[in-house]
Amino acid sequence: QNNSNILDLIATTTMPSGGTYRDSMGIYRPSTIDRNVKAKAVVVNDDNRNDSTTTTAPSSESLGAAGTRILSLWLSAPSDEWQKPVMGIKLNQIWSSVKYGK
């Protein structure tokens, strides 16, 4: 029997954009861009491992794994893109179309 868990992650990352700007106090600061990242991670525990000694391929136990696999999918775009009427709708449609099927 397979047991799977799906985890939704949301994060905001700040990355340098390659320039500087002068703030209101006259200090030059590095320019940055914020990106919103949405991710889905699926953890699959496979309880039906093949532990036969006649297989030629190494089993998951012989590789040190306990039959657990992680599959992840990331969608990243600048924060302002998520807010735009057309692009925000498209990004959310893409994200909502991601499904995990057994």
Helices and strands as residue ranges (DSSP letters): E 2-22, E 28-46, E 68-78, H 79-83, H 85-96
